[in-house]
């Protein structure tokens, strides 16, 4: 089964996230071996994106929930567990006669 976001075909999980959010995953997660200067520039760019798009965290949450629902729906099957019944200790007091 092939998946598309807009006119772009999704070929990996990373593609799905990048196309759905409009930003590369590396912007948020970083890359191995980046220098402190590169990290500071990346975080600065991320802050600018968040400032310009205040609804971005909500979109990220929505994309994550939709991906979970599509690829692992059993994670949303929430079942209430029965409450444990407390054990009562027998009374050690004697009854008055």
Residue, then its C-alpha position, 0 to 999 in steps of 0.5 A: x500500500x502506498x501513502x501520499x501526503x499532498x503530491x509526495x509519496x511517503x517511503x519511510x517513517x521519516x518521510x511521513x513526519x517531514x511531509x506532515x510537519x513541513x520540517x526535517x526531523x533533524x531540526x528537532x532531534x539533531x544529528x550525531x556529531x554536530x558541533x556546539x555552533x551547529x546545535x545552537x543554530x539548529x535550536x535557534x531555527x527551531x525557536x523561530x519556527x515555533x514563534x512563527x507557528x504557535x499551533x505547531x506543537x498541536x500539529x505534532x501531537x496530531x500527527x503522532x496520534x494519527x500515526x499511532x492510530x494507523x500503524x499501532x491501533x492496539x495502543x489506543x485500545x484502553x481497557x479499565x482494570x478492575x479495582x483491587x479489593x482491599x483485604x480486611x484483617x480480622x478484628x483482634x478485639x473480643x466481643x463484650x459479653 
